[in-house]
Amino acid sequence: MQTNFSAAQLADPATAAAEKILRACVHCGFCTATCPTYVLLGDELDSPRGRISLIKDMLENDRPATPEVVKHIDRCLTCLSCMTTCPSGVDYMHLVDHARHHIEKTYRRPWLDRLFRWALGAVLPRPAAFRLAMTAAGLARPFAGLLPQALRAPFALVPKRLPPASPFDRPQVVPSATIRKRRVALMTGCAQRTLAPEINDATIRLLIRHGCEVVIAEGAGCCGALNHHLGQDGHGFARANILAWSREIARGGLDAIVVNASGCGTTVKDYGFQFRDDPGLAGKAAAVSALTRDVTELMSEIGLQAPARATGLRVAYHSACSLQHGQKVGREPKQLLTDAGFTVLDPPEGHLCCGSAGTYNLLQPEIARRLRDRKVANLEGLSPDVIAAGNIGCLTQIASGATLPVVHTVELLDWATGGPRPRNLPA
Protein backbone atom coordinates (compact mmCIF):
# COMPACT_ATOMS: atom_id res chain seq x y z
CA MET A 1 0.00 0.00 0.00
CA GLN A 2 1.35 3.44 -0.90
CA THR A 3 1.58 5.91 1.97
CA ASN A 4 2.21 9.66 2.14
CA PHE A 5 3.47 10.44 5.63
CA SER A 6 5.63 13.52 6.07
CA ALA A 7 9.18 13.40 7.41
CA ALA A 8 7.96 15.16 10.55
CA GLN A 9 5.31 12.49 11.13
CA LEU A 10 7.81 9.67 10.60
CA ALA A 11 10.09 11.20 13.22
CA ASP A 12 7.67 9.73 15.76
CA PRO A 13 8.71 6.06 16.31
CA ALA A 14 5.12 4.87 16.78
CA THR A 15 3.96 6.52 13.57
CA ALA A 16 6.98 5.15 11.71
CA ALA A 17 6.11 1.64 12.91
CA ALA A 18 2.49 2.11 11.81
CA GLU A 19 3.61 3.35 8.38
CA LYS A 20 5.75 0.26 7.88
CA ILE A 21 2.77 -1.97 8.72
CA LEU A 22 0.48 -0.06 6.35
CA ARG A 23 2.92 -0.44 3.47
CA ALA A 24 2.87 -4.23 3.90
CA CYS A 25 -0.87 -4.45 3.15
CA VAL A 26 -1.73 -5.20 -0.51
CA HIS A 27 -5.53 -5.09 0.00
CA CYS A 28 -5.89 -8.67 -1.23
CA GLY A 29 -8.94 -9.31 0.97
CA PHE A 30 -8.00 -12.76 2.26
CA CYS A 31 -8.57 -11.40 5.77
CA THR A 32 -12.25 -10.70 5.16
CA ALA A 33 -13.15 -14.39 5.02
CA THR A 34 -11.83 -15.07 8.54
CA CYS A 35 -12.82 -11.80 10.26
CA PRO A 36 -15.69 -12.49 12.71
CA THR A 37 -17.27 -9.05 12.42
CA TYR A 38 -17.19 -9.10 8.63
CA VAL A 39 -18.65 -12.62 8.61
CA LEU A 40 -21.50 -11.40 10.83
CA LEU A 41 -22.10 -7.88 9.51
CA GLY A 42 -20.87 -7.98 5.90
CA ASP A 43 -19.59 -4.40 6.10
CA GLU A 44 -16.22 -3.73 4.43
CA LEU A 45 -15.41 -1.22 7.17
CA ASP A 46 -15.86 -4.00 9.72
CA SER A 47 -13.14 -6.07 8.05
CA PRO A 48 -9.38 -5.75 8.65
CA ARG A 49 -8.93 -4.33 5.14
CA GLY A 50 -11.57 -1.67 5.76
CA ARG A 51 -10.20 -0.77 9.17
CA ILE A 52 -6.69 -0.48 7.76
CA SER A 53 -7.98 2.07 5.23
CA LEU A 54 -9.68 4.04 8.01
CA ILE A 55 -6.53 3.99 10.13
CA LYS A 56 -4.33 5.01 7.20
CA ASP A 57 -6.55 7.99 6.38
CA MET A 58 -6.69 9.08 10.02
CA LEU A 59 -2.96 8.80 10.71
CA GLU A 60 -1.71 10.00 7.34
CA ASN A 61 -3.78 13.19 7.53
CA ASP A 62 -2.97 13.60 11.23
CA ARG A 63 -6.64 14.13 12.00
CA PRO A 64 -8.64 13.40 15.14
CA ALA A 65 -10.70 10.23 15.16
CA THR A 66 -14.26 10.62 13.89
CA PRO A 67 -17.36 8.83 15.24
CA GLU A 68 -17.34 6.62 12.11
CA VAL A 69 -13.73 5.55 12.68
CA VAL A 70 -14.34 4.95 16.36
CA LYS A 71 -17.40 2.78 15.65
CA HIS A 72 -15.55 0.40 13.35
CA ILE A 73 -12.33 0.24 15.38
CA ASP A 74 -14.35 -0.39 18.54
CA ARG A 75 -16.07 -3.29 16.77
CA CYS A 76 -12.72 -5.00 16.14
CA LEU A 77 -12.23 -7.94 18.51
CA THR A 78 -8.44 -7.94 18.06
CA CYS A 79 -8.83 -11.70 17.59
CA LEU A 80 -5.88 -11.60 15.14
CA SER A 81 -7.42 -14.19 12.84
CA CYS A 82 -6.54 -11.81 10.03
CA MET A 83 -2.85 -12.15 10.91
CA THR A 84 -3.04 -15.92 10.57
CA THR A 85 -4.70 -15.53 7.17
CA CYS A 86 -2.66 -12.64 5.77
CA PRO A 87 -0.18 -13.76 3.06
CA SER A 88 1.74 -10.46 3.33
CA GLY A 89 2.49 -10.64 7.07
CA VAL A 90 0.67 -7.42 7.98
CA ASP A 91 1.19 -6.74 11.69
CA TYR A 92 -2.42 -5.77 12.32
CA MET A 93 -2.13 -6.17 16.11
CA HIS A 94 0.31 -3.32 16.55
CA LEU A 95 -1.47 -1.16 13.98
CA VAL A 96 -4.86 -1.37 15.67
CA ASP A 97 -3.23 -0.84 19.09
CA HIS A 98 -1.71 2.38 17.76
CA ALA A 99 -5.08 3.43 16.34
CA ARG A 100 -6.81 2.86 19.67
CA HIS A 101 -4.32 5.03 21.51
CA HIS A 102 -4.76 7.73 18.86
CA ILE A 103 -8.53 7.52 19.36
CA GLU A 104 -8.24 7.96 23.11
CA LYS A 105 -6.01 11.02 22.61
CA THR A 106 -8.13 12.74 19.97
CA TYR A 107 -11.76 11.67 20.45
CA ARG A 108 -14.11 12.57 23.28
CA ARG A 109 -16.55 9.74 23.88
CA PRO A 110 -20.05 10.23 25.34
CA TRP A 111 -19.80 10.61 29.13
CA LEU A 112 -21.41 7.24 29.96
CA ASP A 113 -19.03 5.42 27.62
CA ARG A 114 -16.06 7.27 29.15
CA LEU A 115 -17.20 6.38 32.66
CA PHE A 116 -17.75 2.70 31.82
CA ARG A 117 -14.41 2.30 30.08
CA TRP A 118 -12.62 4.09 32.92
CA ALA A 119 -14.29 1.76 35.45
CA LEU A 120 -13.29 -1.34 33.48
CA GLY A 121 -9.68 -0.16 33.30
CA ALA A 122 -9.61 0.73 36.99
CA VAL A 123 -11.35 -2.33 38.46
CA LEU A 124 -10.68 -5.44 36.34
CA PRO A 125 -6.86 -5.44 36.66
CA ARG A 126 -7.00 -5.19 40.47
CA PRO A 127 -8.18 -8.45 42.10
CA ALA A 128 -9.34 -6.92 45.40
CA ALA A 129 -11.35 -4.21 43.65
CA PHE A 130 -12.71 -6.72 41.13
CA ARG A 131 -13.85 -9.12 43.86
CA LEU A 132 -15.60 -6.25 45.65
CA ALA A 133 -17.24 -5.17 42.38
CA MET A 134 -18.41 -8.73 41.63
CA THR A 135 -19.92 -9.02 45.11
CA ALA A 136 -21.72 -5.71 44.70
CA ALA A 137 -22.91 -6.66 41.20
CA GLY A 138 -24.33 -9.92 42.53
CA LEU A 139 -26.37 -8.02 45.10
CA ALA A 140 -27.52 -5.50 42.49
CA ARG A 141 -28.38 -8.07 39.80
CA PRO A 142 -32.18 -7.99 40.50
CA PHE A 143 -32.15 -4.27 39.70
CA ALA A 144 -30.02 -4.45 36.55
CA GLY A 145 -33.03 -3.82 34.34
CA LEU A 146 -33.30 -0.31 35.76
CA LEU A 147 -29.85 0.64 34.47
CA PRO A 148 -29.10 2.17 31.05
CA GLN A 149 -28.79 -0.51 28.35
CA ALA A 150 -25.04 0.13 27.99
CA LEU A 151 -24.42 -0.87 31.63
CA ARG A 152 -26.44 -4.11 31.74
CA ALA A 153 -24.00 -6.45 29.97
CA PRO A 154 -21.72 -7.13 32.97
CA PHE A 155 -24.56 -8.54 35.06
CA ALA A 156 -25.10 -11.42 32.62
CA LEU A 157 -21.52 -12.58 33.28
CA VAL A 158 -21.47 -12.22 37.08
CA PRO A 159 -21.26 -15.69 38.70
CA LYS A 160 -23.90 -16.66 41.23
CA ARG A 161 -21.18 -17.43 43.76
CA LEU A 162 -17.56 -16.34 43.85
CA PRO A 163 -15.08 -19.06 44.82
CA PRO A 164 -12.77 -18.32 47.76
CA ALA A 165 -9.38 -16.82 47.04
CA SER A 166 -6.52 -19.23 46.42
CA PRO A 167 -3.69 -19.64 48.95
CA PHE A 168 -1.33 -19.30 45.97
CA ASP A 169 -2.32 -15.67 45.39
CA ARG A 170 0.46 -14.38 47.64
CA PRO A 171 4.20 -14.33 46.74
CA GLN A 172 5.86 -17.67 47.52
CA VAL A 173 7.92 -20.53 46.16
CA VAL A 174 6.18 -23.88 45.73
CA PRO A 175 8.76 -26.71 45.69
CA SER A 176 8.71 -29.46 43.11
CA ALA A 177 6.98 -32.67 44.20
CA THR A 178 9.79 -34.67 42.56
CA ILE A 179 13.43 -33.97 41.71
CA ARG A 180 13.55 -30.36 40.56
CA LYS A 181 14.18 -30.09 36.84
CA ARG A 182 13.00 -26.54 36.17
CA ARG A 183 12.43 -23.29 38.05
CA VAL A 184 9.50 -21.36 36.61
CA ALA A 185 7.51 -18.26 37.50
CA LEU A 186 3.72 -18.44 37.26
CA MET A 187 1.75 -15.36 36.30
CA THR A 188 -1.32 -15.49 38.57
CA GLY A 189 -3.04 -12.63 36.71
CA CYS A 190 -5.98 -10.48 37.80
CA ALA A 191 -9.58 -11.30 36.82
CA GLN A 192 -8.87 -15.04 36.77
CA ARG A 193 -7.82 -14.94 40.43
CA THR A 194 -11.34 -13.78 41.30
CA LEU A 195 -13.47 -15.72 38.82
CA ALA A 196 -11.63 -19.06 38.73
CA PRO A 197 -8.72 -19.36 41.19
CA GLU A 198 -8.83 -23.12 40.71
CA ILE A 199 -7.07 -22.64 37.35
CA ASN A 200 -3.90 -21.40 39.04
CA ASP A 201 -4.20 -24.15 41.65
CA ALA A 202 -4.45 -26.82 38.95
CA THR A 203 -1.53 -25.27 37.06
CA ILE A 204 0.71 -25.35 40.11
CA ARG A 205 -0.20 -28.96 40.93
CA LEU A 206 0.48 -30.01 37.35
CA LEU A 207 3.83 -28.21 37.22
CA ILE A 208 5.21 -29.43 40.56
CA ARG A 209 4.08 -32.98 39.69
CA HIS A 210 6.27 -32.70 36.58
CA GLY A 211 9.43 -31.49 38.29
CA CYS A 212 8.96 -27.71 38.36
CA GLU A 213 9.63 -25.40 41.26
CA VAL A 214 7.01 -22.66 40.91
CA VAL A 215 7.70 -19.06 41.90
CA ILE A 216 4.91 -16.57 42.55
CA ALA A 217 6.97 -13.40 42.23
CA GLU A 218 6.41 -10.47 44.55
CA GLY A 219 5.20 -7.42 42.61
CA ALA A 220 3.83 -9.31 39.60
CA GLY A 221 0.15 -8.95 38.72
CA CYS A 222 -2.02 -7.90 35.78
CA CYS A 223 -0.27 -8.05 32.40
CA GLY A 224 -1.72 -4.69 31.28
CA ALA A 225 -3.66 -6.09 28.31
CA LEU A 226 -7.09 -4.88 29.45
CA ASN A 227 -5.93 -1.29 29.70
CA HIS A 228 -3.77 -1.49 26.59
CA HIS A 229 -6.63 -2.67 24.38
CA LEU A 230 -8.91 0.02 25.80
CA GLY A 231 -6.42 2.58 24.51
CA GLN A 232 -5.33 3.32 28.07
CA ASP A 233 -1.82 3.16 29.48
CA GLY A 234 -1.12 -0.38 30.65
CA HIS A 235 2.63 0.07 30.87
CA GLY A 236 2.58 0.47 34.65
CA PHE A 237 1.32 -3.10 35.06
CA ALA A 238 3.73 -4.41 32.44
CA ARG A 239 6.67 -2.58 34.02
CA ALA A 240 5.88 -4.08 37.44
CA ASN A 241 5.88 -7.59 35.94
CA ILE A 242 9.13 -7.05 34.06
CA LEU A 243 10.88 -5.84 37.20
CA ALA A 244 9.40 -8.60 39.39
CA TRP A 245 10.44 -11.41 37.04
CA SER A 246 13.82 -9.80 36.36
CA ARG A 247 14.54 -9.94 40.10
CA GLU A 248 13.74 -13.67 40.05
CA ILE A 249 15.96 -14.17 37.02
CA ALA A 250 18.79 -12.47 38.87
CA ARG A 251 18.07 -14.29 42.15
CA GLY A 252 17.86 -17.90 41.06
CA GLY A 253 17.30 -17.97 37.31
CA LEU A 254 14.09 -18.90 35.52
CA ASP A 255 13.61 -21.56 32.89
CA ALA A 256 10.23 -20.14 31.89
CA ILE A 257 7.53 -17.64 32.78
CA VAL A 258 4.30 -19.63 32.63
CA VAL A 259 0.99 -18.03 31.67
CA ASN A 260 -2.30 -19.94 31.75
CA ALA A 261 -4.55 -17.16 30.37
CA SER A 262 -3.69 -16.93 26.69
CA GLY A 263 -4.83 -13.31 26.36
CA CYS A 264 -2.23 -12.40 28.97
CA GLY A 265 0.38 -14.62 27.33
CA THR A 266 0.05 -12.81 24.00
CA THR A 267 0.65 -9.49 25.76
CA VAL A 268 3.59 -10.66 27.88
CA LYS A 269 5.25 -12.10 24.78
CA ASP A 270 4.87 -8.60 23.30
CA TYR A 271 6.64 -6.76 26.14
CA GLY A 272 9.85 -6.68 24.11
CA PHE A 273 8.06 -4.70 21.39
CA GLN A 274 6.19 -2.45 23.78
CA PHE A 275 9.37 -1.39 25.59
CA ARG A 276 11.72 -1.45 22.59
CA ASP A 277 12.42 2.29 22.90
CA ASP A 278 12.84 2.33 26.69
CA PRO A 279 16.60 2.27 27.36
CA GLY A 280 16.10 1.21 30.97
CA LEU A 281 13.76 -1.70 30.31
CA ALA A 282 14.23 -2.81 26.70
CA GLY A 283 16.68 -5.60 27.50
CA LYS A 284 14.74 -6.89 30.50
CA ALA A 285 11.44 -6.76 28.61
CA ALA A 286 12.91 -8.72 25.71
CA ALA A 287 14.30 -11.32 28.12
CA VAL A 288 10.89 -11.69 29.81
CA SER A 289 9.13 -12.10 26.47
CA ALA A 290 11.64 -14.72 25.35
CA LEU A 291 11.04 -16.78 28.52
CA THR A 292 7.24 -16.64 28.37
CA ARG A 293 5.37 -19.86 27.61
CA ASP A 294 1.74 -20.82 27.62
CA VAL A 295 1.34 -23.63 30.13
CA THR A 296 0.58 -26.07 27.30
CA GLU A 297 3.78 -25.06 25.49
CA LEU A 298 5.85 -25.82 28.57
CA MET A 299 4.03 -29.07 29.30
CA SER A 300 4.65 -30.16 25.71
CA GLU A 301 8.35 -29.50 26.20
CA ILE A 302 8.37 -31.43 29.48
CA GLY A 303 6.17 -34.30 28.32
CA LEU A 304 3.03 -35.43 30.15
CA GLN A 305 3.41 -38.31 32.57
CA ALA A 306 1.17 -41.35 32.12
CA PRO A 307 -2.45 -40.65 33.08
CA ALA A 308 -3.35 -41.68 36.61
CA ARG A 309 -6.95 -42.40 35.65
CA ALA A 310 -8.92 -43.19 32.52
CA THR A 311 -11.67 -40.58 32.08
CA GLY A 312 -13.05 -41.61 28.69
CA LEU A 313 -14.47 -38.12 28.21
CA ARG A 314 -15.13 -36.47 24.86
CA VAL A 315 -13.69 -32.94 24.92
CA ALA A 316 -14.74 -30.21 22.48
CA TYR A 317 -11.68 -28.00 22.38
CA HIS A 318 -12.08 -24.27 21.77
CA SER A 319 -8.80 -22.76 20.61
CA ALA A 320 -8.71 -19.24 22.06
CA CYS A 321 -7.88 -16.58 19.46
CA SER A 322 -5.03 -15.24 21.58
CA LEU A 323 -3.53 -18.74 21.65
CA GLN A 324 -3.99 -19.91 18.05
CA HIS A 325 -3.62 -16.53 16.32
CA GLY A 326 -1.74 -14.39 18.85
CA GLN A 327 0.81 -17.00 19.96
CA LYS A 328 0.54 -19.56 17.13
CA VAL A 329 -0.04 -22.35 19.66
CA GLY A 330 -2.56 -24.76 18.19
CA ARG A 331 -1.31 -28.35 18.26
CA GLU A 332 0.06 -28.55 21.81
CA PRO A 333 -3.14 -28.31 23.90
CA LYS A 334 -4.97 -30.89 21.79
CA GLN A 335 -2.03 -33.30 21.80
CA LEU A 336 -1.70 -33.03 25.59
CA LEU A 337 -5.41 -33.75 26.06
CA THR A 338 -5.08 -36.75 23.75
CA ASP A 339 -2.01 -37.96 25.67
CA ALA A 340 -4.03 -37.61 28.88
CA GLY A 341 -6.64 -40.03 27.53
CA PHE A 342 -9.36 -37.67 26.35
CA THR A 343 -11.05 -37.84 22.95
CA VAL A 344 -10.48 -34.39 21.46
CA LEU A 345 -13.05 -32.94 19.07
CA ASP A 346 -12.38 -29.99 16.74
CA PRO A 347 -15.44 -27.77 16.14
CA PRO A 348 -16.39 -26.21 12.80
CA GLU A 349 -15.30 -22.58 12.40
CA GLY A 350 -12.61 -23.12 14.99
CA HIS A 351 -10.81 -20.00 13.77
CA LEU A 352 -13.69 -17.69 14.70
CA CYS A 353 -13.79 -15.78 18.00
CA CYS A 354 -16.26 -16.63 20.78
CA GLY A 355 -16.92 -12.92 21.37
CA SER A 356 -15.10 -12.51 24.68
CA ALA A 357 -11.99 -10.64 23.52
CA GLY A 358 -11.02 -9.02 26.82
CA THR A 359 -13.70 -6.43 27.56
CA TYR A 360 -15.39 -6.74 24.15
CA ASN A 361 -18.37 -8.71 25.49
CA LEU A 362 -19.01 -5.84 27.91
CA LEU A 363 -18.57 -3.03 25.38
CA GLN A 364 -20.13 -4.70 22.31
CA PRO A 365 -22.61 -7.11 23.92
CA GLU A 366 -24.88 -7.68 20.91
CA ILE A 367 -22.09 -8.73 18.52
CA ALA A 368 -20.46 -10.72 21.32
CA ARG A 369 -23.72 -12.56 22.02
CA ARG A 370 -24.14 -13.52 18.37
CA LEU A 371 -20.56 -14.82 18.22
CA ARG A 372 -21.02 -16.71 21.49
CA ASP A 373 -24.19 -18.42 20.33
CA ARG A 374 -22.52 -19.40 17.05
CA LYS A 375 -19.51 -20.77 18.93
CA VAL A 376 -21.62 -22.69 21.47
CA ALA A 377 -23.72 -24.26 18.69
CA ASN A 378 -20.56 -25.45 16.92
CA LEU A 379 -19.07 -26.87 20.13
CA GLU A 380 -22.17 -28.54 21.51
CA GLY A 381 -23.05 -29.85 18.06
CA LEU A 382 -20.17 -32.32 18.50
CA SER A 383 -22.01 -33.98 21.43
CA PRO A 384 -19.05 -33.72 23.82
CA ASP A 385 -19.04 -34.37 27.56
CA VAL A 386 -17.15 -31.16 28.31
CA ILE A 387 -15.85 -28.03 26.60
CA ALA A 388 -12.25 -26.96 27.22
CA ALA A 389 -10.31 -23.77 26.48
CA GLY A 390 -7.14 -22.05 27.62
CA ASN A 391 -8.31 -18.52 28.41
CA ILE A 392 -10.47 -17.23 31.28
CA GLY A 393 -12.33 -14.79 29.03
CA CYS A 394 -13.36 -17.56 26.63
CA LEU A 395 -14.38 -19.82 29.51
CA THR A 396 -16.62 -17.15 31.02
CA GLN A 397 -18.12 -16.17 27.68
CA ILE A 398 -18.85 -19.70 26.46
CA ALA A 399 -20.19 -20.82 29.85
CA SER A 400 -22.72 -17.97 29.80
CA GLY A 401 -24.45 -19.63 26.82
CA ALA A 402 -23.55 -23.32 27.10
CA THR A 403 -25.52 -26.18 28.64
CA LEU A 404 -22.39 -28.33 29.05
CA PRO A 405 -19.59 -27.88 31.63
CA VAL A 406 -16.76 -25.57 30.53
CA VAL A 407 -13.28 -26.00 32.05
CA HIS A 408 -9.71 -24.90 31.50
CA THR A 409 -7.46 -27.30 29.60
CA VAL A 410 -5.01 -27.41 32.49
CA GLU A 411 -7.75 -28.56 34.90
CA LEU A 412 -8.34 -31.64 32.74
CA LEU A 413 -4.61 -32.35 32.49
CA ASP A 414 -4.23 -31.99 36.27
CA TRP A 415 -7.20 -34.29 36.90
CA ALA A 416 -5.97 -36.95 34.47
CA THR A 417 -2.52 -37.01 36.07
CA GLY A 418 -3.65 -37.28 39.69
CA GLY A 419 -5.34 -34.01 40.68
CA PRO A 420 -8.92 -33.42 41.85
CA ARG A 421 -11.93 -33.46 39.56
CA PRO A 422 -12.54 -29.97 38.10
CA ARG A 423 -15.12 -27.97 40.06
CA ASN A 424 -17.27 -27.32 36.99
CA LEU A 425 -17.32 -30.99 35.95
CA PRO A 426 -20.27 -32.87 37.51
CA ALA A 427 -19.48 -36.17 39.17
SERO-793820 format. One record per residue (C-alpha): residue in one letter; x, y, z. Coordinates in steps of 0.05 Angstrom, whole numbers, plus 32768, in hexadecimal, padded with zeros to 4 digits. Layout:
AXYZ;...
! end
This chain:
M800080008000;Q801B80457FEE;T802080768027;N802C80C1802B;F804580D18071;S8071810E8079;A80B8810C8094;A809F812F80D3;Q806A80FA80DF;L809C80C180D4;A80CA80E08108;D809980C3813B;P80AE80798146;A806680618150;T804F8082810F;A808C806780EA;A807A80218102;A8032802A80EC;E8048804380A8;K80738005809E;I80377FD980AE;L800A7FFF807F;R803A7FF78045;A80397FAB804E;C7FEF7FA7803F;V7FDD7F987FF6;H7F917F9A8000;C7F8A7F537FE7;G7F4D7F468013;F7F607F01802D;C7F557F1C8073;T7F0B7F2A8067;A7EF97EE08064;T7F137ED380AB;C7F007F1480CD;P7EC67F0680FE;T7EA77F4B80F8;Y7EA87F4A80AD;V7E8B7F0480AC;L7E527F1C80D9;L7E467F6280BE;G7E5F7F608076;D7E787FA8807A;E7EBC7FB58059;L7ECC7FE8808F;D7EC37FB080C2;S7EF97F8780A1;P7F447F8D80AD;R7F4D7FA98067;G7F197FDF8073;R7F347FF180B7;I7F7A7FF6809B;S7F6080298069;L7F3E805180A0;I7F7D805080CB;K7FA980648090;D7F7D80A08080;M7F7A80B680C8;L7FC580B080D6;E7FDE80C88093;N7FB481088097;D7FC5811080E1;R7F7B811B80F0;P7F53810C812F;A7F2A80CD812F;T7EE380D48116;P7EA580B18131;E7EA5808480F2;V7EED806F80FE;V7EE180638147;K7EA480388139;H7EC98008810B;I7F0980058134;D7EE17FF88173;R7EBF7FBE814F;C7F027F9C8143;L7F0B7F618172;T7F577F618169;C7F4F7F168160;L7F8A7F18812F;S7F6C7EE48101;C7F7D7F1480C9;M7FC77F0D80DA;T7FC37EC280D3;T7FA27EC9808F;C7FCB7F038073;P7FFC7EED803D;S80237F2F8043;G80327F2B808D;V800D7F6C80A0;D80187F7980EA;Y7FD07F8D80F6;M7FD57F858142;H80067FBE814B;L7FE37FE98118;V7F9F7FE58139;D7FBF7FEF817E;H7FDE80308163;A7F9A80458147;R7F7880398189;H7FAA806581AE;H7FA1809B8179;I7F5580968183;E7F5B809F81CE;K7F8880DC81C4;T7F5D80FF818F;Y7F1580E98199;R7EE680FB81D2;R7EB580C381DE;P7E6F80CD81FB;W7E7480D48247;L7E5480918257;D7E83806C8228;R7EBF80918247;L7EA88080828D;F7E9D8036827C;R7EE0802E825A;W7F0480528292;A7EE2802382C5;L7EF67FE5829E;G7F3E7FFD829A;A7F40800F82E4;V7F1D7FD18301;L7F2A7F9382D7;P7F777F9382DD;R7F747F988329;P7F5C7F57834A;A7F457F76838C;A7F1D7FAC8369;F7F027F7A8337;R7EEB7F4A836D;L7EC87F838391;A7EA77F998350;M7E907F518341;T7E727F4C8386;A7E4E7F8E837E;A7E367F7B8338;G7E197F3A8353;L7DF17F608386;A7DDA7F928352;R7DC87F5F831C;P7D7C7F60832A;F7D7D7FAB831A;A7DA87FA782DB;G7D6B7FB482AF;L7D667FFA82CB;L7DAB800D82B1;P7DBA802B826D;Q7DC07FF68237;A7E0B80038230;L7E187FEF8279;R7DEF7FAE827B;A7E207F7F8257;P7E4E7F718293;F7E157F5582BD;A7E0A7F1C828C;L7E527F04829A;V7E537F0C82E6;P7E577EC68306;K7E227EB38339;R7E587EA3836B;L7EA17EB9836D;P7ED27E838380;P7F017E9283BB;A7F447EB083AD;S7F7E7E7F83A0;P7FB67E7783D3;F7FE57E7E8397;D7FD27EC7838C;R80097EE083B9;P80547EE183A7;Q80757E9F83B6;V809E7E65839B;V807C7E228393;P80AF7DEA8392;S80AE7DB3835E;A808C7D738374;T80C47D4B8353;I810D7D598342;R810F7DA1832B;K811C7DA682E1;R81047DED82D3;R80F97E2E82F9;V80BE7E5582DC;A80967E9382EE;L804A7E8F82E9;M80237ECD82D6;T7FE67ECA8303;G7FC37F0382DE;C7F887F2E82F4;A7F407F1E82E0;Q7F4F7ED382DF;R7F647ED58329;T7F1D7EEC833A;L7EF37EC68308;A7F177E838307;P7F527E7D8338;E7F4F7E32832E;I7F737E3B82EB;N7FB27E54830D;D7FAC7E1D8341;A7FA77DE8830B;T7FE17E0782E5;I800E7E058322;R7FFC7DBD8333;L800A7DA882EB;L804D7DCC82E8;I80687DB3832B;R80527D6C831A;H807D7D7282DC;G80BD7D8A82FE;C80B37DD682FF;E80C17E048339;V808C7E3B8332;V809A7E838346;I80627EB58353;A808B7EF4834D;E80807F2F837B;G80687F6C8354;A804D7F468318;G80037F4D8306;C7FD87F6282CC;C7FFB7F5F8288;G7FDE7FA28272;A7FB77F868236;L7F727F9E824D;N7F897FE68252;H7FB57FE28214;H7F7B7FCB81E8;L7F4E80008204;G7F80803481EA;Q7F9580428231;D7FDC803F824E;G7FEA7FF88265;H803580018269;G8034800982B5;F801A7FC282BD;A804B7FA88289;R80857FCC82A8;A80767FAE82ED;N80767F6882CF;I80B77F7382A9;L80DA7F8B82E8;A80BC7F548314;W80D17F1C82E5;S81147F3C82D7;R81237F398322;E81137EEF8321;I813F7EE582E4;A81787F078309;R81697EE2834B;G81657E9A8335;G815A7E9982EA;L811A7E8682C6;D81107E518292;A80CD7E6D827E;I80977E9F8290;V80567E77828D;V80147E978279;N7FD27E71827B;A7FA57EA9825F;S7FB67EAD8216;G7F9F7EF6820F;C7FD37F088243;G80087EDC8223;T80017F0081E0;T800D7F428203;V80487F2B822E;K80697F0E81F0;D80617F5481D2;Y80857F79820B;G80C57F7A81E2;F80A17FA281AC;Q807C7FCF81DC;F80BB7FE48200;R80EA7FE381C4;D80F8802E81CA;D8101802F8216;P814C802D8223;G81428018826B;L81137FDE825E;A811D7FC88216;G814E7F908226;K81277F768262;A80E57F79823C;A81027F528202;A811E7F1E8232;V80DA7F168254;S80B77F0E8211;A80E97EDA81FB;L80DD7EB0823A;T80917EB38237;R806B7E738228;D80237E608228;V801B7E27825B;T800C7DF78222;E804C7E0B81FE;L80757DFC823B;M80517DBB824A;S805D7DA58202;E80A77DB2820C;I80A77D8B824E;G807B7D528236;L803D7D3B825B;Q80447D02828B;A80177CC58282;P7FCF7CD38296;A7FBD7CBE82DC;R7F757CB082C9;A7F4E7CA0828A;T7F177CD48282;G7EFB7CC0823E;L7EDF7D068234;R7ED17D2781F1;V7EEE7D6D81F2;A7ED97DA481C2;Y7F167DD081C0;H7F0E7E1B81B3;S7F507E39819C;A7F527E7F81B9;C7F627EB48185;S7F9B7ECF81B0;L7FB97E8981B1;Q7FB07E728169;H7FB87EB58146;G7FDD7EE08179;Q80107EAC818F;K800B7E798157;V7FFF7E418189;G7FCD7E11816C;R7FE67DC9816D;E80017DC581B4;P7FC17DCA81DE;K7F9D7D9681B4;Q7FD77D6681B4;L7FDE7D6B8200;L7F947D5D8209;T7F9A7D2181DB;D7FD87D098201;A7FAF7D108242;G7F7B7CDF8227;F7F457D0F820F;T7F237D0B81CB;V7F2E7D5081AD;L7EFB7D6D817D;D7F087DA8814F;P7ECB7DD58143;P7EB87DF48100;E7ECE7E3C80F8;G7F047E32812C;H7F287E708113;L7EEE7E9E8126;C7EEC7EC48168;C7EBB7EB381A0;G7EAE7EFE81AB;S7ED27F0681EE;A7F107F2B81D6;G7F247F4C8218;T7EEE7F7F8227;Y7ECC7F7981E3;N7E917F5281FE;L7E847F8B822E;L7E8D7FC381FC;Q7E6D7FA281BE;P7E3C7F7281DE;E7E0E7F6681A2;I7E467F518172;A7E677F2A81AA;R7E267F0581B8;R7E1D7EF2816F;L7E657ED8816C;R7E5C7EB281AE;D7E1C7E908197;R7E3E7E7C8155;K7E7A7E61817B;V7E507E3A81AD;A7E267E1B8176;N7E657E038152;L7E837DE78193;E7E457DC581AE;G7E337DAB8169;L7E6D7D7A8172;S7E487D5881AD;P7E837D5E81DC;D7E837D518227;V7EA97D918236;I7EC37DCF8214;A7F0B7DE58220;A7F327E258212;G7F717E478228;N7F5A7E8E8238;I7F2F7EA78272;G7F097ED88245;C7EF57EA18215;L7EE07E74824E;T7EB47EA9826C;Q7E967EBD822A;I7E877E768211;A7E6C7E608255;S7E3A7E998254;G7E177E778218;A7E297E2E821E;T7E027DF4823D;L7E407DC98245;P7E787DD28279;V7EB17E018263;V7EF67DF88281;H7F3E7E0E8276;T7F6B7DDE8250;V7F9C7DDC828A;E7F657DC582BA;L7F597D87828F;L7FA47D79828A;D7FAB7D8082D5;W7F707D5282E2;A7F897D1D82B1;T7FCE7D1C82D1;G7FB77D16831A;G7F957D58832E;P7F4E7D648345;R7F117D638317;P7F057DA982FA;R7ED27DD18321;N7EA77DDE82E4;L7EA67D9482CF;P7E6B7D6F82EE;A7E7A7D2D830F;
! end
